[in-house]
Amino acid sequence: MPIAKPDALLTTDQALRIFTSSGALLRGHFVFTSGRHGDTYMQCAQVLKHPEYTGTLAKHLAFHFRSDAIDIVIGPAMGGIVVAYEVARQLGAIALFAERENDRMTLRRGFAITPGQRVLVVEDVVTTGGSVREVMEVVRERQGHVAGVGVLVDRTNGAIDFGVKQTAVLSMEIPSWDADVCPLCREGKLPAVKPGSRAGRQP
């Protein structure tokens, strides 16, 4: 039974305050998971370490899908695990996560999707949408119905279309460049850093 309430929606300013105050919004020279470079990075792990913030952000997503009879909420490991759990709690659904095995997204640990179940795919940050699409494929391979996609931060400012109902807590256009044309690399003032789950300085 959904517990998200009508006051669950956040304004853009409210969402930005949450990400900024938690230290999730970073400025510098970064390498994204996609391999592209940028000067702004959203490190959602910093906001998700705060249960109160996490609950508030998840309530925003859950509100949009409160009438969609969601059975399962699933996200990719690692970024989507906490998001999936809290959104599922808000919706009274089951929380799962997909993970890579032999470089392919799949379900492990006894997780299963029954044919016909309505599934909401969630993620922390979307840059190219690759991980979300992989998880959608996992759901469809098991004959689940992808009822929608919800993300905390859409870095494309709404440019990505997953072909289903979708929403984001925060949509913002964060410029990124291929590594060989990155202006920050040309300037050479800041080393490129990959601050995500597979962190490390890049040459």
LOZALO-428067 format. One line per field, with one value per residue (C-alpha): residue number from 1; residue in three letters; x, y, z. Coordinates in Angstrom, 1 decimal. Layout:
// LOZALO-428067
paro	c(NUM	...)
nutor	c(ala	...)
east	c(X	...)
north	c(Y	...)
up	c(Z	...)
***
This chain:
// LOZALO-428067
paro	c(1	2	3	4	5	6	7	8	9	10	11	12	13	14	15	16	17	18	19	20	21	22	23	24	25	26	27	28	29	30	31	32	33	34	35	36	37	38	39	40	41	42	43	44	45	46	47	48	49	50	51	52	53	54	55	56	57	58	59	60	61	62	63	64	65	66	67	68	69	70	71	72	73	74	75	76	77	78	79	80	81	82	83	84	85	86	87	88	89	90	91	92	93	94	95	96	97	98	99	100	101	102	103	104	105	106	107	108	109	110	111	112	113	114	115	116	117	118	119	120	121	122	123	124	125	126	127	128	129	130	131	132	133	134	135	136	137	138	139	140	141	142	143	144	145	146	147	148	149	150	151	152	153	154	155	156	157	158	159	160	161	162	163	164	165	166	167	168	169	170	171	172	173	174	175	176	177	178	179	180	181	182	183	184	185	186	187	188	189	190	191	192	193	194	195	196	197	198	199	200	201	202	203)
nutor	c(met	pro	ile	ala	lys	pro	asp	ala	leu	leu	thr	thr	asp	gln	ala	leu	arg	ile	phe	thr	ser	ser	gly	ala	leu	leu	arg	gly	his	phe	val	phe	thr	ser	gly	arg	his	gly	asp	thr	tyr	met	gln	cys	ala	gln	val	leu	lys	his	pro	glu	tyr	thr	gly	thr	leu	ala	lys	his	leu	ala	phe	his	phe	arg	ser	asp	ala	ile	asp	ile	val	ile	gly	pro	ala	met	gly	gly	ile	val	val	ala	tyr	glu	val	ala	arg	gln	leu	gly	ala	ile	ala	leu	phe	ala	glu	arg	glu	asn	asp	arg	met	thr	leu	arg	arg	gly	phe	ala	ile	thr	pro	gly	gln	arg	val	leu	val	val	glu	asp	val	val	thr	thr	gly	gly	ser	val	arg	glu	val	met	glu	val	val	arg	glu	arg	gln	gly	his	val	ala	gly	val	gly	val	leu	val	asp	arg	thr	asn	gly	ala	ile	asp	phe	gly	val	lys	gln	thr	ala	val	leu	ser	met	glu	ile	pro	ser	trp	asp	ala	asp	val	cys	pro	leu	cys	arg	glu	gly	lys	leu	pro	ala	val	lys	pro	gly	ser	arg	ala	gly	arg	gln	pro)
east	c(0.0	1.5	2.5	3.8	1.7	0.6	3.3	6.0	7.1	10.2	10.9	14.2	15.5	14.6	16.3	19.4	19.7	19.6	22.3	24.5	24.2	25.0	28.2	26.9	27.3	31.0	33.0	36.3	37.5	35.8	35.7	32.2	31.3	30.6	34.3	33.3	34.8	33.0	33.5	30.5	29.8	26.9	28.2	24.8	26.5	27.0	23.3	22.2	24.3	21.6	18.5	16.3	17.5	17.1	13.6	12.7	14.1	12.5	9.2	9.3	9.9	7.3	4.7	4.9	4.2	1.7	-1.1	0.9	0.5	4.2	5.2	9.0	11.4	14.8	18.1	21.6	24.4	25.8	24.1	20.5	20.5	19.6	17.3	15.4	15.1	13.7	11.4	10.1	9.5	7.5	5.4	4.9	6.8	9.7	13.2	15.7	19.0	20.7	24.5	27.1	28.3	30.7	30.2	26.5	23.7	21.7	19.8	21.6	21.2	17.9	16.2	13.4	10.8	7.5	6.0	3.6	4.9	5.0	8.5	9.8	13.5	15.4	18.9	20.8	22.4	21.7	24.3	23.9	21.1	23.1	22.7	19.0	18.5	20.4	18.2	15.1	16.3	16.8	13.2	11.8	13.9	11.9	8.6	8.2	6.5	8.6	6.1	8.5	11.9	12.7	16.1	17.4	19.5	19.1	22.2	20.8	18.0	15.4	17.1	17.0	13.8	13.4	10.2	8.2	6.8	9.8	10.7	13.6	13.9	16.4	17.0	20.0	22.2	25.8	28.1	30.5	33.1	34.9	38.3	40.1	38.4	38.0	38.9	39.9	42.5	43.9	44.2	46.1	45.3	43.3	43.9	40.9	39.4	36.8	35.0	32.4	32.3	35.4	37.4	40.9	42.9	43.0	46.1)
north	c(0.0	3.3	5.7	8.6	11.7	14.6	16.9	14.5	16.6	18.7	21.9	22.2	24.6	22.2	19.3	21.4	22.4	18.7	17.7	20.7	20.6	16.8	17.4	15.4	18.2	18.4	20.8	19.9	17.6	14.3	11.1	9.6	5.9	6.4	7.6	11.2	14.1	17.0	19.8	18.9	15.5	14.4	11.9	10.5	8.3	11.5	12.2	8.6	8.2	10.4	8.4	11.5	12.9	9.5	9.2	12.6	12.0	8.6	9.9	12.3	9.4	7.2	9.8	9.8	6.0	5.8	4.7	2.3	-0.8	-1.4	-4.9	-4.6	-1.7	-2.6	-0.7	-1.5	-2.1	-0.1	3.3	2.0	-0.4	2.2	4.1	0.9	-0.1	3.2	3.7	0.2	0.9	4.0	2.0	-1.1	-3.1	-5.6	-4.2	-5.9	-5.0	-6.2	-6.7	-7.6	-11.1	-11.8	-8.1	-8.6	-7.3	-10.0	-11.1	-13.2	-14.1	-15.9	-12.7	-13.4	-11.6	-13.3	-12.9	-10.0	-8.3	-4.5	-3.2	0.2	0.7	3.3	4.8	7.4	9.4	9.0	10.2	8.0	5.7	2.6	0.9	1.7	0.2	-2.9	-3.4	-2.8	-5.6	-7.9	-7.3	-7.9	-11.1	-12.4	-11.2	-8.5	-5.3	-2.2	0.3	3.2	4.7	7.0	8.6	11.0	13.1	13.3	14.9	15.2	17.6	15.3	14.5	10.7	8.9	5.4	4.8	4.4	6.7	8.4	11.1	12.6	14.4	16.8	17.4	19.5	19.9	19.1	19.4	16.5	15.9	13.0	12.6	13.6	17.0	17.7	21.4	20.7	18.1	20.7	23.3	20.7	22.5	19.8	16.0	14.0	12.0	9.2	9.7	7.0	3.4	2.6	5.7	6.5	9.1	8.9	9.8)
up	c(0.0	-1.1	1.8	-0.3	0.4	-1.8	-0.1	-1.4	-4.4	-4.2	-6.0	-8.0	-5.3	-2.5	-4.3	-5.0	-1.3	-0.3	-2.8	-2.0	1.8	1.8	-0.2	-3.2	-5.7	-6.6	-8.8	-10.5	-13.3	-13.4	-15.5	-15.5	-15.7	-19.4	-19.9	-20.7	-18.8	-17.0	-14.5	-12.3	-10.6	-8.5	-5.9	-4.7	-2.2	-0.1	0.0	0.4	3.5	5.2	5.8	6.2	2.8	1.2	2.4	1.2	-2.3	-2.5	-1.6	-4.5	-6.9	-5.2	-5.5	-9.3	-9.3	-6.5	-8.8	-11.0	-8.9	-8.6	-7.5	-7.6	-7.5	-9.0	-9.5	-10.7	-8.2	-6.8	-7.2	-7.4	-4.4	-1.7	-4.0	-4.9	-1.3	-0.1	-3.0	-2.6	1.1	0.2	-2.3	-0.3	-2.9	-3.1	-3.5	-5.8	-7.4	-10.6	-10.7	-13.2	-13.8	-16.6	-17.7	-18.1	-15.9	-14.3	-11.2	-8.5	-4.9	-5.5	-6.8	-9.3	-11.3	-12.1	-15.6	-15.5	-12.4	-12.7	-12.1	-11.5	-12.5	-10.4	-10.5	-8.6	-11.6	-15.3	-17.8	-20.9	-19.5	-20.2	-16.8	-16.7	-20.1	-19.1	-16.0	-18.2	-20.4	-17.3	-16.4	-19.9	-20.3	-17.3	-18.8	-16.2	-17.2	-17.0	-15.6	-15.4	-14.6	-11.7	-11.1	-8.5	-10.9	-14.7	-16.0	-19.5	-18.4	-19.9	-23.2	-22.5	-23.4	-22.0	-23.8	-20.6	-17.9	-16.3	-13.8	-12.0	-8.7	-10.3	-14.0	-14.9	-17.9	-16.9	-19.9	-20.7	-23.3	-25.0	-23.3	-26.5	-26.7	-23.0	-22.4	-18.8	-20.1	-22.5	-19.7	-17.6	-14.4	-12.7	-12.9	-14.0	-11.1	-11.2	-7.9	-8.3	-6.9	-9.0	-7.9	-8.9	-10.7	-14.4	-16.5)
***
